[in-house]
């Protein structure tokens, strides 16, 4: 049994327990990883089966699909980065419309630098946090021009230093722009589904990313993000999952079908 860790707060009149938790031993962690790996190996082939139709928004208008394929490679990389910066808290459909409008404006590093932030904000005004995202995009373009010869860096740490770029965006740039097999890219869908299916037991997307890397074969890292995002968009939809058509409805602890059957 792992040792109990208790955190207390003291004052002159009382001692109050404010946090109680168990520290996990190495053996506990190994058991969690082993259980998660078995569940993943059972569940993921069924998720891929449900995703064969490639009928989710992410398959046609996900951020990795929005760059102008006729543009040069450096411009495509910048456009993919732009889509990812615009995407937080925005549906794929809205991100795609914003990207279309920006590409009509000519979406290159040089043009974004020349465009006032207010004009960029006006172009993307219908998406959430438009002002903040316009400012971040403009700053990113300037940094890329000044420090990287106008190119998106093929380096995770350098990406993380860009305005508006966190672990998920940096990871997805590395995967989608530079074909890296070192990253997964965990968004809300991946975090929610991986925990719901009990592959992992984590509190944050970054924790989920680290945990998944321990149990998912590296050869499947790249496929994992798009598979789970699409699964979350079409079947395991929050807050109303379509459990009746899900191939996991007999094993998923959250399945409404199991509840109806009295499991």
C-alpha positions in Angstrom: 0.0 0.0 0.0 1.3 3.4 -0.9 2.0 5.8 2.0 -0.7 8.3 2.9 0.4 11.9 2.5 -1.5 14.5 4.6 -1.2 18.3 4.2 -2.4 20.4 7.2 -2.9 24.1 7.9 -2.3 25.3 11.5 -3.3 28.4 13.4 -3.3 29.2 17.1 -6.6 27.5 17.8 -6.8 24.5 15.5 -5.1 22.2 13.1 -7.1 21.5 9.9 -6.5 18.8 7.3 -6.7 20.6 3.9 -5.5 17.8 1.6 -5.2 14.1 1.8 -3.6 11.9 -0.9 -1.7 8.7 -1.5 1.7 8.8 -2.9 1.9 6.2 -5.7 4.7 3.6 -5.4 6.6 2.5 -8.6 4.6 -0.8 -8.4 1.3 1.2 -8.3 2.4 3.2 -11.4 3.4 0.0 -13.3 0.0 -1.5 -12.5 -1.8 1.6 -13.8 0.3 1.6 -17.0 -0.3 -2.1 -17.5 -4.0 -1.8 -17.0 -4.2 1.2 -19.3 -2.2 -0.6 -22.0 -4.6 -3.6 -21.9 -7.6 -1.3 -22.2 -6.0 0.7 -25.0 -5.2 -2.5 -26.9 -8.8 -3.6 -26.5 -10.4 -0.3 -27.4 -8.3 1.4 -30.0 -8.9 -1.1 -32.9 -12.7 -0.6 -32.3 -12.3 3.2 -32.4 -10.4 2.9 -35.7 -13.2 0.7 -37.0 -15.7 3.3 -36.1 -13.5 6.0 -37.8 -13.2 4.2 -41.1 -15.7 6.5 -42.8 -13.5 9.5 -42.2 -16.7 11.5 -41.7 -15.7 13.8 -38.8 -15.1 17.5 -39.3 -11.4 16.9 -38.3 -11.0 14.7 -41.4 -11.9 17.4 -43.9 -11.4 20.7 -42.1 -9.1 20.0 -39.2 -6.2 22.4 -38.7 -3.9 20.0 -40.5 -6.1 20.2 -43.6 -6.4 24.0 -44.0 -3.1 25.1 -45.5 -3.1 26.0 -49.2 -1.6 23.0 -50.9 -0.5 25.0 -53.9 1.6 27.3 -51.7 5.3 26.7 -51.0 6.1 24.5 -48.0 7.2 27.3 -45.7 3.9 29.1 -46.3 1.9 25.9 -45.7 3.7 25.4 -42.4 2.8 29.0 -41.3 -0.8 28.5 -42.4 -1.0 25.3 -40.3 0.4 27.1 -37.3 -2.1 29.9 -37.9 -5.0 27.5 -37.9 -3.8 26.0 -34.7 -3.5 29.4 -33.0 -7.0 30.3 -34.1 -8.5 26.9 -33.1 -8.7 27.0 -29.2 -12.4 27.1 -28.1 -13.5 27.3 -31.7 -15.3 24.7 -33.7 -13.5 23.3 -36.8 -16.1 24.8 -39.1 -15.4 28.3 -37.7 -11.7 27.9 -37.9 -12.0 26.8 -41.5 -14.0 29.9 -42.4 -11.5 32.1 -40.6 -8.7 30.5 -42.5 -10.4 30.9 -45.9 -10.8 34.6 -45.2 -7.2 35.0 -44.1 -6.0 33.1 -47.2 -8.1 35.4 -49.4 -6.1 38.2 -47.7 -3.0 36.3 -48.7 -1.8 34.4 -45.6 2.0 34.6 -45.5 4.4 35.8 -42.8 5.2 38.9 -44.8 1.6 39.9 -45.3 0.6 39.4 -41.7 3.5 41.6 -40.6 2.3 44.3 -42.9 -1.4 44.0 -41.8 -2.4 46.0 -38.8 -3.6 43.9 -35.8 -7.0 45.7 -36.0 -7.5 44.5 -39.6 -6.6 40.9 -38.7 -9.1 41.1 -35.8 -11.8 42.4 -38.2 -11.2 39.5 -40.6 -11.5 36.9 -37.8 -14.0 38.8 -35.7 -16.6 36.0 -35.6 -14.3 33.5 -33.7 -13.7 33.5 -29.9 -10.9 35.7 -28.5 -10.4 37.3 -31.9 -8.5 40.3 -30.5 -6.0 38.1 -28.5 -5.5 35.7 -31.4 -5.0 38.5 -33.9 -2.3 40.0 -31.6 -0.6 36.6 -31.2 -0.6 35.9 -34.9 0.9 39.2 -35.7 3.6 38.7 -33.0 4.3 35.2 -34.3 4.8 36.5 -37.8 7.3 39.1 -36.6 9.3 36.6 -34.6 9.4 34.1 -37.4 10.6 36.9 -39.8 13.2 38.3 -37.3 14.5 35.1 -35.8 13.8 32.2 -38.3 14.1 33.7 -41.8 10.3 33.7 -42.1 10.0 29.9 -41.4 8.2 27.9 -38.7 11.0 26.3 -36.7 11.3 22.5 -36.7 12.0 22.6 -33.0 9.5 21.9 -30.1 11.1 24.3 -27.6 11.3 27.2 -30.1 7.7 26.6 -31.0 6.7 26.7 -27.3 8.3 30.2 -27.1 6.0 31.6 -29.7 2.9 33.7 -28.6 -0.2 31.5 -28.2 1.7 28.2 -28.6 1.4 25.6 -25.9 2.2 22.0 -25.7 -0.7 20.8 -27.8 -0.1 23.3 -30.6 3.7 22.8 -30.6 3.2 19.0 -30.7 0.7 19.2 -33.6 3.0 21.5 -35.6 5.8 19.0 -35.1 3.6 16.1 -36.2 1.7 17.7 -39.1 4.4 20.0 -40.5 7.5 18.0 -39.9 6.3 14.4 -39.8 7.7 13.9 -36.3 6.9 10.7 -34.4 7.9 12.2 -31.0 4.6 13.8 -30.1 0.9 13.0 -29.7 -0.9 16.3 -29.3 -3.6 16.1 -26.6 -6.7 18.3 -26.8 -9.9 18.2 -24.8 -11.3 15.2 -26.8 -8.2 13.1 -26.3 -7.9 14.0 -22.7 -11.6 13.3 -22.0 -11.8 10.0 -23.9 -8.5 8.6 -22.6 -9.7 9.2 -19.1 -13.2 8.0 -19.7 -12.0 4.7 -21.1 -9.6 4.4 -18.2 -6.5 4.2 -20.3 -5.1 6.9 -18.1 -6.0 8.6 -14.8 -4.9 12.2 -15.2 -6.1 15.8 -14.4 -4.6 17.8 -17.3 -4.0 17.3 -21.0 -0.2 17.5 -20.4 -0.5 14.7 -17.9 -2.5 12.7 -20.4 0.1 13.3 -23.1 2.8 12.0 -20.8 0.8 9.0 -19.6 -0.3 8.0 -23.1 3.4 7.9 -24.3 4.0 5.2 -21.6 1.3 2.9 -22.9 0.7 3.6 -26.6 3.2 2.2 -29.1 5.1 5.0 -30.8 4.0 3.8 -34.2 0.4 4.8 -33.2 1.2 8.2 -31.7 0.5 10.1 -34.9 -2.8 8.4 -35.6 -4.1 8.8 -32.0 -5.0 12.5 -32.1 -7.1 12.5 -35.3 -8.7 9.1 -34.4 -9.8 10.3 -31.0 -10.8 13.8 -32.1 -13.0 12.4 -34.8 -14.4 9.8 -32.4 -15.3 12.6 -30.0 -16.9 14.6 -32.8 -19.1 11.8 -34.3 -19.7 9.2 -31.6 -18.5 10.0 -28.1 -19.9 13.6 -28.3 -19.9 15.7 -25.1 -22.2 16.1 -23.3 -24.5 13.7 -25.3 -22.5 10.6 -26.4 -24.2 8.3 -29.0 -23.6 5.2 -26.9 -26.2 3.3 -28.9 -23.9 3.1 -32.0 -20.6 2.8 -30.1 -18.7 -0.4 -30.4 -17.4 0.1 -26.9 -20.9 0.4 -25.2 -20.5 -2.9 -23.4 -17.2 -2.1 -21.8 -17.2 1.7 -21.3 -18.0 2.5 -17.7 -19.8 5.6 -18.8 -22.0 4.0 -21.4 -25.7 4.8 -21.2 -26.4 1.4 -22.8 -24.9 -0.3 -19.8 -27.0 1.8 -17.5 -30.2 0.8 -19.4 -29.2 -2.9 -19.1 -28.7 -2.5 -15.4 -24.9 -3.2 -15.4 
